[in-house]
Each structure stands twice: as structure tokens, then as C-alpha cells.
Amino acid sequence: MAKLKAKRETFDPDRGPVMSVRFAVALVLVLGGVAWIAYYYTGVRPPVDDNGVIGKATGPQFMRDLQGWNYVIGFGAILLGLAISAHPSTPLGRGRGVVVGMLACFLIGLAWICVFYAIAQDTDKLPIFNDLEQKNLIVGVAFMAVGFTFATRWE
């Protein structure tokens, strides 16, 4: 009986599997994108002090050469992972998960744009926003666009 109950918890014919290869790939992409951006911002990007003096960049040479493209790679991985998870074989691609994913992407995008506009005159105080400047609008709109991939799965 316990064996049958354990099997039911990991796979339900009405809901589908809790973990699938697609969902694992989506998780790796999202977490990898977050890690990429965090590592670039804290470990590779040249530090800027309070007087605006730019220090020496550290970290791997290939990441130093990419400069601002590191954000494209990081956010691209995050957004691709979210878009991949909007499939019926993943928990976010069916049932309530679709609504959660859709609303989360819409709200993150809206919040990103609102925060940017609220601090637009003084972006150098907020990490990542200070490097992206006007490209923050692209990030916000991209999160909303991924929200529409979830919206296409909503029943």
C-alpha cells in the first residue's frame, strides 16, 4: 500500500509527473541564468567606487570579454527556462501552475519596469539596474512576453 501511495505522489494520470526531463532542463536554465548574472556582477565586472572610479576587472577572461553580453546570456537562460516550463509535461504548464507562472512573469516584468522608473535618476544604487540602464525596460517587457507563453496554455 505504501508503495502504491509513493507512486501516486510522483505521478498522477490527471496531473502528470511532478518531475520531467523538460522541467529539470527548465530548472537548470533558470538557476544557471541567475548564477551567471550573480557571478558576473559580483566576481567579474569591474567594481566602481563611490567617486565613480572604475577598478580592475577580475574573473575568467572570456566573461570579461563579453562585458554587457553576460546579462543577455543570464537573462536569456532565465527566460528560456521559464518558456520551456510552460509545457503540459511540467507542473507550471498545467492546471494552476499556468496561472501561477503567467501572473508571476507579468508581475515580475511590471515590478522591474516600475522599480526602474522609480529610481531612473539614481540607478547606480541598485545592483544590476545600474549596469543595464535603459535596457531594464527590455528585461521587464521580456518577462511579460514569457508570461504570454503561459497564457497560451491557460484553459
Secondary structure, DSSP 8 states (H G I E B T S, - for coil): -HHHHHHHHHEETTTEESS-HHHHHHHHHHHHHHHHHHHIIIIIS--B-TT--B----S-HHHHHHTTHHHHHHHHHHHHHHHHT-STTSGGGSTHHHHHHHHHHHHHHHHHHHHHHHTGGGGGGSTTHHHHGGGHHHHHHHHHHHHHHHHTT--
